[in-house]
Amino acid sequence: MLSATVVGRLTRDAETRATTGGTSIASFSVATDHGFGERKVTTFVGVSVFGKEAEFAGKLLKGERVAVSGAGYLRKWEAGGKSGAEFSIDAHRVEKLWEGRQDEQATQPPARASNGRDTGRQREDRPSQGAPDDDIPF
């Protein structure tokens, strides 16, 4: 068995279905980039998730970032006289990754902690009504 972990974005909303025995199955595809510039390559990976993990994965939407871990397979296919191959993962674990804040404060740099030498001047990157440097936890 090949163990694989892929981090990327969903290319479509996850689809869920159930077996005749009642086991949930979620399917989706993840796109991941590697390289940069003219050498940037996008790889598409099909993902299948089973059981309770499929109930969570079935709620994932196109564009969301995820980390997927499980057993990797190279699946070959033929259809209409054409053949191809797809790398797939039967996932044991699916995690939705944090995107960060999308509001305007995300573009502002965080306030810096004091170095112990307060000159009494107002720093330009800190609001005047903000907490003193000693109250900042980092």
Phi, psi and chi 1 to 4 in degrees:
 res  aa     phi    psi   chi1   chi2   chi3   chi4
   1 MET       -  138.0  173.1  174.8   77.0      -
   2 LEU   -98.3  120.1  172.6   66.6      -      -
   3 SER   -87.8  132.0  179.4      -      -      -
   4 ALA  -135.9  144.4      -      -      -      -
   5 THR  -130.6  129.8  -60.0      -      -      -
   6 VAL  -128.9  135.7  173.9      -      -      -
   7 VAL  -118.5  127.3  175.6      -      -      -
   8 GLY  -174.3 -164.1      -      -      -      -
   9 ARG  -113.6  144.4  -65.9 -170.0 -178.2  -85.9
  10 LEU   -66.0  135.8  -91.7   68.5      -      -
  11 THR   -89.7  -12.5   60.9      -      -      -
  12 ARG  -158.9  163.0   58.6 -177.1  164.5   86.2
  13 ASP   -61.1  144.7  -67.2   -9.8      -      -
  14 ALA   -66.6  143.4      -      -      -      -
  15 GLU  -112.2  137.3  -61.2  173.1    0.9      -
  16 THR  -118.9  151.1   56.7      -      -      -
  17 ARG  -153.6  175.8   59.7 -172.9 -173.8  -76.6
  18 ALA  -133.3  146.1      -      -      -      -
  19 THR   -76.2  171.0   64.5      -      -      -
  20 THR   -63.8  -24.4   54.5      -      -      -
  21 GLY   -83.6   -3.8      -      -      -      -
  22 GLY    95.4    3.0      -      -      -      -
  23 THR   -74.8  129.8  -57.7      -      -      -
  24 SER   -77.7  142.1  -63.6      -      -      -
  25 ILE  -133.4  128.4  -58.0  171.1      -      -
  26 ALA  -114.9  140.9      -      -      -      -
  27 SER  -131.5  140.3  -59.9      -      -      -
  28 PHE  -161.6  174.7   54.4   91.1      -      -
  29 SER  -124.6  142.9  179.3      -      -      -
  30 VAL  -119.0  134.4  174.5      -      -      -
  31 ALA  -105.1  132.5      -      -      -      -
  32 THR  -132.3  139.0 -177.2      -      -      -
  33 ASP  -104.2  147.4  -65.5  -30.0      -      -
  34 HIS  -146.3  153.3   43.2   91.9      -      -
  35 GLY    84.6 -177.6      -      -      -      -
  36 PHE  -153.8  165.1   58.3   93.0      -      -
  37 GLY    61.8 -135.7      -      -      -      -
  38 GLU   -69.9  -17.1  -67.7  179.1   11.3      -
  39 ARG   -96.7    9.5  -65.2 -178.0 -179.1 -150.8
  40 LYS   -69.8  130.1 -175.8  175.1  178.1 -179.9
  41 VAL  -127.1  135.1  176.1      -      -      -
  42 THR  -105.7  130.1  -57.9      -      -      -
  43 THR  -113.5  135.8  -57.8      -      -      -
  44 PHE  -107.1  130.1  -61.4   92.7      -      -
  45 VAL  -123.9  124.9  179.2      -      -      -
  46 GLY   -79.5  140.2      -      -      -      -
  47 VAL  -128.7  134.1  179.1      -      -      -
  48 SER  -122.2  135.8  -62.9      -      -      -
  49 VAL  -128.1  138.6 -171.8      -      -      -
  50 PHE  -121.3  154.7  -56.6   90.9      -      -
  51 GLY    73.3 -146.6      -      -      -      -
  52 LYS   -63.3  -33.7  -70.5 -168.2  178.6 -139.3
  53 GLU   -63.2  -29.4 -165.5   77.2   14.3      -
  54 ALA   -68.7  -29.6      -      -      -      -
  55 GLU   -65.0  -39.4  -65.3  171.1   16.1      -
  56 PHE   -70.9  -49.4  162.2   74.4      -      -
  57 ALA   -62.8  -29.1      -      -      -      -
  58 GLY   -65.7  -13.5      -      -      -      -
  59 LYS   -94.0   -2.5  -62.7  174.7 -174.6  173.6
  60 LEU   -72.4  146.5  -64.9  170.7      -      -
  61 LEU  -118.9  157.7  -59.1  173.8      -      -
  62 LYS   -52.1  133.7  178.7  179.3  178.7  176.3
  63 GLY    93.5  -16.6      -      -      -      -
  64 GLU   -72.0  143.5  -68.5 -178.6  -35.0      -
  65 ARG   -85.4  135.4  -70.4 -173.7   61.8 -146.9
  66 VAL  -139.1  158.1  -66.4      -      -      -
  67 ALA  -117.2  127.8      -      -      -      -
  68 VAL  -122.8  129.7  177.7      -      -      -
  69 SER  -126.7  141.5  -62.1      -      -      -
  70 GLY   171.0 -159.2      -      -      -      -
  71 ALA   -87.9  126.6      -      -      -      -
  72 GLY   -96.3  143.4      -      -      -      -
  73 TYR  -139.8  145.8  -60.0   95.6      -      -
  74 LEU  -101.0  111.9 -177.4   61.7      -      -
  75 ARG  -103.9  122.8  -62.9 -166.3  168.7  127.2
  76 LYS   -96.9  148.7  -64.0 -179.9 -178.2 -179.5
  77 TRP  -145.2  159.7   51.9  -91.6      -      -
  78 GLU  -136.8  135.0  -75.0 -170.4   32.8      -
  79 ALA  -156.3  128.4      -      -      -      -
  80 GLY    59.3   35.8      -      -      -      -
  81 GLY    81.9   -2.0      -      -      -      -
  82 LYS  -108.8  148.8  -65.6 -176.5  177.5 -177.6
  83 SER  -126.6  157.9   61.4      -      -      -
  84 GLY  -164.5 -175.6      -      -      -      -
  85 ALA  -144.6  151.2      -      -      -      -
  86 GLU  -138.1  135.1  174.0 -171.1   51.2      -
  87 PHE   -85.3  129.5 -174.8   74.4      -      -
  88 SER  -129.4  156.3  -59.9      -      -      -
  89 ILE  -126.8  128.8  -65.2  178.5      -      -
  90 ASP   -91.3  101.3  -72.2  -15.2      -      -
  91 ALA   -77.3  138.1      -      -      -      -
  92 HIS   -98.8  -25.4  -57.7  -69.1      -      -
  93 ARG  -145.2  134.2 -175.4  171.9 -177.2  160.7
  94 VAL  -130.2  127.0  176.2      -      -      -
  95 GLU  -124.3  131.4  -67.6 -178.7   52.1      -
  96 LYS   -82.0  131.0 -178.2  176.9  173.9 -177.6
  97 LEU   -94.4  147.2  -60.1  177.9      -      -
  98 TRP   -68.6  134.0 -178.0   67.2      -      -
  99 GLU   -91.6  -21.5  -67.8  -72.5  -27.4      -
 100 GLY    89.8  170.1      -      -      -      -
 101 ARG   -79.8  143.6  -67.3 -178.4    9.7 -167.4
 102 GLN  -104.8    4.0  -62.8  -63.4  -39.2      -
 103 ASP   -86.7 -179.2   59.8   19.4      -      -
 104 GLU   -68.1  -23.9   65.7 -177.3   43.5      -
 105 GLN   -68.4  -20.7  -72.5 -169.9    4.1      -
 106 ALA   -66.4  -22.0      -      -      -      -
 107 THR   -89.4  -11.8   61.2      -      -      -
 108 GLN   -87.1  140.9  -64.1  177.6   -0.5      -
 109 PRO   -70.1  148.8   24.0  -31.0      -      -
 110 PRO   -70.5  155.4   24.3  -31.7      -      -
 111 ALA   -66.3  145.8      -      -      -      -
 112 ARG   -95.8  150.8  -64.3 -175.5 -159.1  139.1
 113 ALA   -73.0  151.9      -      -      -      -
 114 SER   -71.2  146.5  172.4      -      -      -
 115 ASN   -94.8    9.2   61.4    5.3      -      -
 116 GLY    89.4   -4.5      -      -      -      -
 117 ARG  -114.4   77.0  -69.4  179.5  -92.6  163.3
 118 ASP   -78.4  121.3 -170.0    1.8      -      -
 119 THR   -91.6   -4.6   62.3      -      -      -
 120 GLY    84.5   -7.4      -      -      -      -
 121 ARG   -84.0  149.6  -69.1 -175.7  -67.4  160.5
 122 GLN   -78.9  129.3  177.8   63.9   36.9      -
 123 ARG   -78.5  141.9  -66.3 -176.5   50.3  173.3
 124 GLU   -72.2  -25.1  -68.2  179.4   13.8      -
 125 ASP   -91.9    9.2   62.8  -17.3      -      -
 126 ARG  -126.7  132.1 -174.5  178.1   58.1 -169.5
 127 PRO   -63.5  149.7   -5.6   10.2      -      -
 128 SER   -68.3  -28.3   60.6      -      -      -
 129 GLN   -96.0   11.4  -73.9  122.7   -3.2      -
 130 GLY   -74.5  175.7      -      -      -      -
 131 ALA   -71.8  148.8      -      -      -      -
 132 PRO   -63.4  157.9   -0.2    1.7      -      -
 133 ASP   -55.4  -32.0  -74.2  -17.2      -      -
 134 ASP   -66.7  -21.0  -65.4  -21.0      -      -
 135 ASP   -89.0   -6.9  -66.4  -16.7      -      -
 136 ILE   -83.0  127.4  -61.9  173.7      -      -
 137 PRO   -77.2    3.4   28.4  -34.4      -      -
 138 PHE  -132.4      -   51.4   90.1      -      -
